[in-house]
């Protein structure tokens, strides 16, 4: 163990040029990473004041009518399974079960 003589100043820590560069890099890296992350993700969606003009034909399910019947009446020339799949997708139906009075949006290719 080395003893410091009384009246002698303690040695100061000297930061070299290389040490300053390392510290600067360590402090700047998180800021640069955050700026890059925000810059890449900033241009996603842009909202406008315009409203959409999508128009759908609406069909109301009659009592005793199944989704198969609705599909057959909408597009008699098409395969009812394809029409049912399109109806289920557009109306976000979990199953092929429909209730009387339920309103279904009709995909544009089957609209009158």
C-alpha positions as CSV (number, residue, x, y, z in Angstrom):
1,X,0.0,0.0,0.0
2,X,1.4,3.4,-0.9
3,X,1.0,6.2,1.5
4,X,0.6,9.8,0.3
5,X,2.9,12.2,2.0
6,X,1.1,15.1,3.9
7,X,0.9,18.2,1.8
8,X,1.0,16.4,-1.5
9,X,-1.9,16.6,-3.7
10,X,-3.7,13.5,-4.9
11,X,-3.2,12.5,-8.5
12,X,-6.0,13.6,-10.8
13,X,-7.7,11.3,-13.2
14,X,-6.9,12.3,-16.8
15,X,-9.3,11.6,-19.6
16,X,-7.5,11.0,-22.8
17,X,-8.9,11.8,-26.3
18,X,-9.8,8.1,-26.8
19,X,-11.6,8.1,-23.4
20,X,-13.6,11.1,-24.4
21,X,-14.6,9.5,-27.7
22,X,-15.7,6.4,-25.9
23,X,-17.8,8.3,-23.4
24,X,-19.4,10.5,-26.1
25,X,-20.2,7.4,-28.2
26,X,-21.8,5.6,-25.2
27,X,-23.9,8.7,-24.4
28,X,-24.9,9.4,-28.0
29,X,-25.7,5.8,-29.1
30,X,-29.1,5.5,-27.3
31,X,-30.1,9.0,-28.6
32,X,-29.2,8.0,-32.1
33,X,-31.0,4.7,-31.8
34,X,-34.2,6.4,-30.5
35,X,-34.1,9.0,-33.3
36,X,-33.7,6.2,-35.9
37,X,-36.5,4.2,-34.4
38,X,-38.9,7.2,-34.3
39,X,-37.8,8.3,-37.8
40,X,-38.5,4.9,-39.4
41,X,-41.9,4.4,-37.7
42,X,-43.1,8.0,-38.0
43,X,-44.5,7.8,-41.6
44,X,-47.1,5.1,-41.1
45,X,-50.6,6.2,-41.5
46,X,-51.8,9.7,-42.3
47,X,-55.3,10.8,-41.4
48,X,-57.2,13.1,-43.7
49,X,-60.3,15.0,-43.2
50,X,-62.0,13.1,-46.0
51,X,-64.5,10.5,-45.2
52,X,-64.7,7.2,-47.1
53,X,-67.4,6.8,-49.7
54,X,-67.9,3.1,-49.6
55,X,-71.5,2.2,-50.2
56,X,-72.9,-1.3,-49.4
57,X,-76.1,-2.9,-50.3
58,X,-77.7,-4.2,-47.2
59,X,-79.8,-7.4,-47.1
60,X,-82.0,-8.3,-44.1
61,X,-82.3,-12.0,-43.2
62,X,-85.9,-13.2,-43.2
63,X,-87.4,-15.7,-40.8
64,X,-86.5,-19.3,-41.7
65,X,-83.7,-18.1,-44.1
66,X,-80.2,-19.5,-43.8
67,X,-77.0,-18.0,-45.0
68,X,-77.1,-20.5,-47.9
69,X,-80.5,-19.1,-48.9
70,X,-79.2,-15.6,-48.8
71,X,-76.2,-16.5,-50.9
72,X,-78.4,-18.3,-53.4
73,X,-80.7,-15.4,-53.8
74,X,-77.9,-12.9,-54.2
75,X,-76.0,-14.7,-56.8
76,X,-77.9,-17.7,-58.3
77,X,-75.2,-18.3,-60.9
78,X,-72.3,-18.4,-58.4
79,X,-71.3,-21.2,-56.1
80,X,-73.1,-20.5,-52.8
81,X,-70.0,-21.6,-50.8
82,X,-68.0,-18.8,-52.4
83,X,-70.8,-16.2,-51.8
84,X,-71.1,-17.4,-48.1
85,X,-67.3,-17.0,-47.7
86,X,-67.4,-13.5,-49.0
87,X,-70.4,-12.6,-46.9
88,X,-68.8,-14.0,-43.8
89,X,-65.6,-12.2,-44.5
90,X,-67.2,-8.8,-45.1
91,X,-69.6,-9.0,-42.2
92,X,-67.0,-10.6,-39.8
93,X,-69.2,-13.6,-39.1
94,X,-67.8,-16.3,-36.8
95,X,-70.2,-19.0,-38.2
96,X,-72.7,-19.5,-40.9
97,X,-75.6,-19.0,-38.4
98,X,-77.7,-15.9,-39.0
99,X,-80.7,-14.6,-37.1
100,X,-83.9,-13.2,-38.6
101,X,-83.7,-9.5,-38.9
102,X,-79.9,-9.5,-39.0
103,X,-78.6,-7.1,-41.6
104,X,-75.7,-8.2,-43.9
105,X,-73.6,-6.0,-46.1
106,X,-73.4,-7.5,-49.6
107,X,-70.0,-7.6,-51.4
108,X,-69.9,-5.3,-54.4
109,X,-69.6,-8.2,-56.9
110,X,-73.0,-9.6,-55.8
111,X,-74.8,-6.2,-55.5
112,X,-77.5,-5.5,-58.1
